[in-house]
C-alpha cells in the first residue's frame, strides 16, 4: 500500500478520537510535506527519511521537521498494527547541528512589568484587563481568549481554566486550498485544566464587574463573540509600542510569570501546577537553568571555607 492511501486511512481513523485542532494540524503536515515527498512510496527507509530531513532543513525549522517525522511514524505504526506496512521505523536520523543552542527565555524585566501593569490599571478596558490576567496568572493566550465571566469562581476567588480558543488550519479538499477557522476547544491537556487563584488587585477590579456583566460573554471583549489569539496578540503588541516597551511575544508574559514565581521562592511543583504543565519535568527543563551567580555560589560553598 502506498503512503498516500495509508495516510488517508490514518486520518479518517483518528478523526473520530482526536481533537479537531490536533487532527487538522496533522492533516496539514501530511498534505503539505508527507504526501508530496513520500506519497508514492510503499516502503520508507532510513536513507529516504534522512534525504527528506536534509531537504527540509533548507526551508523550515528543525522543530517542524521533527513534528512531521513524528506524524509519519504514527502513520506507519498504524499500518503495522493492521498488517498494511511491515518495515522498521526505528530510524537514526541526524539533524543539522547549526543553531543548536537553547534559546534564551525572553521575559519582561521588573521595570517594564510595572510600567505595563500600571498602564493597564490606569486605562481600563476589557482587552487591558485580559492582558493583566495573563501577566498575573501565566495563562496561555488561547486560554485568556477563551475565558468567560462564568469561568470565574468568586466564592473561591479562582479562574477556572478549562478551554482554549485558537485559529486552526485545515485543507479544503474541494477547493484544494488551505483555510482557517476559529474554534473554542478543551485545553491543551488534562493537566492544563486548573484553578488559578485571583490576586487581590485583580479581585478589586473583577468583583464589581461580576455584578453587571453577562456571564456568558468573553472577558477580553465583554461580548458574546469574543476574540481570537491573532487579533488579541496584535492589540497587545500595540500596547507595548505605545509604552516604548521592547516587543515581547505574548507567550513571554507566561515566561515572565514563571520566572517571577521561582525568583520569589515559590516551589517548582506549585509553579508547574499554576502553569498547567503536564509534569514537573517540563517546568524544570524550561525554567531551571542556573545563571553564573548561582554557579559561583555553588562553587564557593564547595571550596571556600
C-alpha positions, 0 to 999 in steps of 0.5 A, spaced: 500 500 500 502 506 498 503 512 503 498 516 500 492 511 501 495 509 508 495 516 510 488 517 508 486 511 512 490 514 518 486 520 518 479 518 517 481 513 523 483 518 528 478 523 526 473 520 530 478 520 537 482 526 536 481 533 537 479 537 531 485 542 532 490 536 533 487 532 527 487 538 522 494 540 524 496 533 522 492 533 516 496 539 514 503 536 515 501 530 511 498 534 505 503 539 505 510 535 506 508 527 507 504 526 501 508 530 496 515 527 498 513 520 500 506 519 497 508 514 492 512 510 496 510 503 499 516 502 503 520 508 507 527 507 509 532 510 513 536 513 507 529 516 504 527 519 511 534 522 512 534 525 504 527 528 506 530 531 513 536 534 509 531 537 504 527 540 509 532 543 513 533 548 507 526 551 508 523 550 515 525 549 522 528 543 525 522 543 530 517 542 524 521 537 521 521 533 527 513 534 528 512 531 521 517 525 522 513 524 528 506 524 524 509 519 519 511 514 524 504 514 527 502 513 520 506 507 519 505 504 526 498 504 524 499 500 518 503 495 522 498 494 527 493 492 521 498 488 517 498 494 511 506 496 512 511 491 515 518 495 515 522 498 521 521 505 523 526 505 528 530 510 524 537 514 526 536 520 523 541 526 524 539 533 524 543 539 522 547 541 528 547 549 526 543 553 531 543 548 536 543 552 542 537 553 547 534 559 546 534 564 551 527 565 555 525 572 553 521 575 559 519 582 561 524 585 566 521 588 573 521 595 570 517 594 564 512 589 568 510 595 572 510 600 567 505 595 563 501 593 569 500 600 571 498 602 564 493 597 564 490 599 571 490 606 569 486 605 562 481 600 563 478 596 558 476 589 557 482 587 552 487 591 558 484 587 563 485 580 559 492 582 558 493 583 566 490 576 567 495 573 563 501 577 566 498 575 573 496 568 572 501 565 566 495 563 562 496 561 555 493 566 550 488 561 547 486 560 554 485 568 556 481 568 549 477 563 551 475 565 558 468 567 560 465 571 566 462 564 568 469 561 568 470 565 574 469 562 581 468 568 586 466 564 592 473 561 591 476 567 588 479 562 582 479 562 574 477 556 572 481 554 566 478 549 562 478 551 554 482 554 549 480 558 543 485 558 537 485 559 529 486 552 526 488 550 519 485 545 515 485 543 507 479 544 503 479 538 499 474 541 494 477 547 493 484 544 494 486 550 498 488 551 505 483 555 510 482 557 517 477 557 522 476 559 529 474 554 534 473 554 542 476 547 544 478 543 551 485 545 553 491 543 551 491 537 556 488 534 562 493 537 566 492 544 563 485 544 566 486 548 573 484 553 578 488 559 578 487 563 584 485 571 583 490 576 586 487 581 590 488 587 585 485 583 580 479 581 585 478 589 586 477 590 579 473 583 577 468 583 583 464 589 581 464 587 574 461 580 576 455 584 578 453 587 571 456 583 566 453 577 562 456 571 564 456 568 558 460 573 554 468 573 553 472 577 558 477 580 553 471 583 549 465 583 554 461 580 548 458 574 546 463 573 540 469 574 543 476 574 540 481 570 537 489 569 539 491 573 532 487 579 533 488 579 541 496 578 540 496 584 535 492 589 540 497 587 545 503 588 541 500 595 540 500 596 547 507 595 548 509 600 542 505 605 545 509 604 552 516 604 548 516 597 551 521 592 547 516 587 543 515 581 547 511 575 544 505 574 548 507 567 550 513 571 554 508 574 559 507 566 561 515 566 561 515 572 565 510 569 570 514 563 571 520 566 572 517 571 577 514 565 581 521 561 582 525 568 583 520 569 589 521 562 592 515 559 590 516 551 589 517 548 582 511 543 583 506 549 585 509 553 579 508 547 574 501 546 577 499 554 576 502 553 569 498 547 567 504 543 565 503 536 564 509 534 569 514 537 573 519 535 568 517 540 563 517 546 568 524 544 570 527 543 563 524 550 561 525 554 567 531 551 571 537 553 568 542 556 573 545 563 571 553 564 573 551 567 580 548 561 582 554 557 579 559 561 583 555 560 589 555 553 588 562 553 587 564 557 593 560 553 598 564 547 595 571 550 596 571 556 600 571 555 607 
